Amino acid sequence: MKAAVWKGIQQMDIEDWPLPTPKDPSDVQVKVVACGVCGTDVHILEGKFPIFTPPRILGHEYVGTVAAAGSAVTRVKVGDRVAVEQGLPCDRCYFCRDGREHLCNNRYAHPGGYAEYTCVAERMCHKLPEGLPWEVAALAEPVACVLRILDVVRIRSGDVALVQGGGAIGCILTQLLLHSGICKVIVSEPVEHRRKIVEAVGGIPVDPRAQDLAAFLKKETDGLGPEYVFECVGKAALLEEGIELVQKGGTVFVMGVADPEGIAKVRPFRLFAKEVKILSAYMRPYTFHRAVRWLPYLTLKPLLGLEFPLEETKAAIHALGQSKGLKILVKP
């Protein structure tokens, strides 16, 4: 099969790799139809996300058709349309046995969806709702990540939220916050085409470069500031900004994946004086099946539009890094 293989910093080649086939009775072979480009792919290509060792096939937001199945597979069958969850816990370490499998010390990630085929454990495959477009289905993984945020944060109906960043995560989060009882979501986003999409999904867009964000927030919250600030970009400076902008007693949530070397300067007294809570989320434990259920009910088509063939996977990752699209897809 053809695969886009990450070789190191800014190195990605299209190569012929062995076709992965079920070796375990519970394995499922998936013919990839579409794979979303994630911000972590940008960091990996830049050499700033030390989670994998090259060579490796990246891509963890993908959907496809079951092409083959092991003898013990019962939940899916050949021909089924599935979204694939990446990352298999060991089920043996302390964190797995403590009900926190996403923090597993021995987590295994299969080769990803920037390829014509993958082979994964059946438990990682989630059947898609009938009639759901492939492109929308490819957003299952980011929706699952956003649901993890809502599992961690205790949303109070009628509160106001600020979302820093109108990318795919920010736009999905905006919708799910509104569905969860938040009455108003203000989204800080400097890129014009993204602000238009923010508005299309129900958010209130603000250009932080042209507008006084702090003054805008005070105007929208009777001078108090938002109860929640969600950092969805991955910039240390936005954590600092969030602490200043959030209401007293509010919550600042770190969702964006920052440069591992990035440092935010936080004054502990400021946290004390405002009684600010800082929360974060890692991955998407126990949310993927719920994300698939949500897909038909969210406004996701405005996030789509920019697509690349497998041979241009590196260009697709660069395009996301340059904010050229919102959710970019690679289609083998």
Secondary structure, 3 states (H helix, E strand, C coil): CEEEEEEECCEEEEEECCCCCCCCCCEEEEEEEEEECCHHHHHHHHCCCCCCCCCEECCCEEEEEEEEECCCCCCCCCCCEEEECCCECCCCCHHHHCCCHHHCCCCECCCCCCECEEEEEHHHEEECCCCCCHHHHCCHHHHHHHHHHHHHCCCCCCCEEEEECCCHHHHHHHHHHHHCCCCEEEEECCCHHHHHHHHHCCCEEECCCCCCHHHHHHHHCCCCCCCEEEECCCCHHHHHHHHHHCCCCCEEEECCCCCCCCCCCCCHHHHHHHCCEEEECCCCCCCHHHHHHHHHHCCCHHHCCCEEEHHHHHHHHHHHHCCCCCCCEEEC
